[in-house]
């Protein structure tokens, strides 16, 4: 499944760090799906490993999330390596399932994060006098 490079380039330029992770997952999965359908998958698997490498190096190894994701990424990398060495695409379906589930989780977290940001911005206003926050519980204005 080819992707629109110009569209992704525009998304990347405008993306937050969180959105860049989602874009990386999407590009990874597009590449894996192409590899599943391709009779010559090795170059595509190598490209998928490059996307996976970006996900690995972007982990904040001090976080609980990284502690959970790192072993999964290493396992996926092992499966991709087996596909390259054995020139066998059988493991790619498992890779696709794992990474699709992770992408869904990231998207869900993004929705939650977006909702929280929207709620924050609904209660904050900016004027020439400065930033003002209206709290929901008291209705009072506080100057920050």
VENQUI-V124037 format. One record per helix or strand of 3 or more residues. SS is the DSSP state (h for helix, s for strand). FROM is the first residue (numbers start at 1). TO is the last residue. Records with the same first field share a line. If there is no record, write none. Layout:
SS: FROM-TO / FROM-TO
This chain:
h: 5-14 / 17-37 / 42-57 / 64-86 / 92-122
s: 124-127 / 130-134 / 141-143
